[in-house]
């Protein structure tokens, strides 16, 4: 698959996980209290963040450099954090990322795919 097509496919998958985070928030009433109490809610959001970070590894350096407004290294870092620190994750960070950073990433993906 040529680079541009492959990267479009990766961005489509990233967008899908952004939307799954949105769905998890909607399913749980976008409640921070429920997030703090529910390992199911925490796991759903965390797994999507992990998958997004994994997918970023499949984007070329050229693509990432061309779209440097997105913090690709931080996204990969969140993947590593979720994957390797699971017993001691700071869910304040996960909550923030899933509410703020994911919205920005989702908007980027939607805009990119419309071009």
Buried (B, 14 or more C-beta within 10 A) or exposed (E): EEEEEBBBEBBEBBBBBBBBBBEBBEEBEEEEEBBEEBEEBBEBBBBBBBBBBBBBEBBEEEBBEEBEEBBBEBBBEBBEBBEEEEEEBEBEEBBEBBBEBBEEBBEBBEEBEEE
